[in-house]
């Protein structure tokens, strides 16, 4: 199972972040944390924070064991650019591009399913993957629908409103649309 953590708009150039990112790519999680804590580069601190966030996501959201995780890939791309100007002689200006980074960290299990814990809801009962029933209240009646049925019922309501406009079933609301021009 893959666990993804992202960091957008880090104020360090991608070229400098890739130096740290390439070192930890393919390492076990605990080895990567040790490596990041000993690195002298400025980008090692945000990378360590992102790695800890990815580990917490894996534990909390998917019930994975941190000792069974490794960094399958770390992708560093270019984010936004802050455009600044530096004054030069004779009233000219030179552009300065402040580059920002986008980092995506992907963790995977070394042995799939090893020491995986079942996720539990807030009430202590294991959560299921089946779609949760959604309750829709209609005037006069209420019933429980699954998500796919909810969409079908919503489409039927729109069609009924359109039919009411053209003399459809009694009691359907007529939808009037008013468009306004900018000027006359």
N, C-alpha and C positions, 0 to 999 in steps of 0.2 A: 504494500500500500504506500502511496506517495503522500507526503505532507509538504505543503507549499507555504512559505512565508515570504512576504514582499516588503521592501522598503523603498519608498519613492522619495525623490528630491533630496538626496543626501548631498550636502554642500562640499563634496570632494569630487575631483575630476575622475571619470570612469577609468582612465588609464592608471591612476594611482590605486584605485580600489581593486583593480584586476590583479595587481601584484600580490595582494593578500588573499584574494578569492581563489586564485589558481593554486596556492599552497595548500589550502584546506580541502579542496575538491577531491573526493574519493576517500577521505579519512573517516574513521569511526568518530562518533560525536564527542566522546570524552577526550580523545586525542586532539581533536580540532579545538576544543575549548582550552586545553593546555597550550597549544600552539598559539592561539589568538591572545592569550594572556601574556605570553612572553614576547610577542612581536612589538617592535618599537614604532611601527607605522601608525599614522593618525587614523587610518581607516579600520584598524583592527578592533577598536572599541565599539563602533556601530555594528561591525560584523558579528562580534561576540554577542551583543545585545539581540541581534536578529536571530542568531543561532539558538540562544536561550528561549526566545519567543517561539521558534519552530518546534523545539523540544516540548515546551509547555502545550502547544497546540496538539502535538502527537499524543501526549499523555491524556490531556483532558478531553479532547474531541473524539479520538479514535481508540483510546485505551491501550496504546502501544508502550512497550518497555523501552526506556531510553538507552539501555545498554545493548539493545538489539538494532540500533539505528546507525546509519552512516550517511554521509553527504553524497548523494548521487551526482548532483550538479549544482553549480552556483553560476548564475548568469548575471553579468553586469552590463547594463546598457546605458545609453546616454539619455538623460532626462531633459528637462527644460534648460534653456540657457538664459542667464541674466546678461543683458547687453548693457555695457557701461562704456563711457567715453573718457579718454585721457587727453587733456589739453596739450597741444604742441605749439611750436613756433608759428608765427605769422597768422594766428587765428584759426589754425587747423585743429582737427581732433582725430585721434586714432581710436578705433574700436577695441574694446576689451570684452572677451567672451568668458563669463564665469560659468563653467560647465558643472552640471549637477548629475548625479548618478541614480539609476534605478537598479535595485538588486533583487533578484529572485533566488531563493534558496530552496532546494528540493531535497527532502530526506526520504530514505527508503529503508525497509527492514532488511537485515542481512539474511535472516532465516524467516520466511513468511509465517506469520501466526504464532511465533514463539513468545510465551509469557504474555499473551494479549489478554487484557481484562475487558469484561463486558461493561459497556457503558450503562450507567444508571441514571434515571431521571431524578427530579427534585424530591419525589416521594419515596425513593429507594427501590422502585420497581424497574427492572431492566426495560429499556426502550425498544420498541419494535420498529421495523423498517416499513411496515404496511402503511398506506396513506391514512392520515387521521381524518375522521369524519368532521364535516363542517356543517354547522347548523345555520339554515337560512329561514328567516321568518317572513312569511307572506301574510297579507291581510286575510284573516279568517282561518288559516291553517299553518301549522309549523311541522317540519319533518327534517330528518337528517339525511344529507346527501354526501356522496364522495366527491372529490375534487372534479372529476371529469363530468359528473352529472350536474354539478353546479354551473359549469360553463354552458352546458346545453340548455339549462333552465334560463340562464341569463340571455342567451340568443333568442329563445322563444319569447321572452318578455319584450325584446327589441322588435321582433317581427310582429307581435301583437300590437305594439304601439304604432308601427307603420301601417298595419291593416286598419286600425282605428281612424287613421288620418283619411283613408280612402273609403270610409263607410264600412269598416269591419265590425267585429263583435261589439255589442253594446257595453258601455262602461269602460272601454279602453280610452286612455288619454290621447288627446290630439297634440302632437308635437309641432309647435310653430317655431320657425327659425326666422330671425330678423337679421338682415345684413345691412351694414351701414357703409356708405362710401366715404372716402376721405374728404372730398369737396364737390360742390355742385357748380 
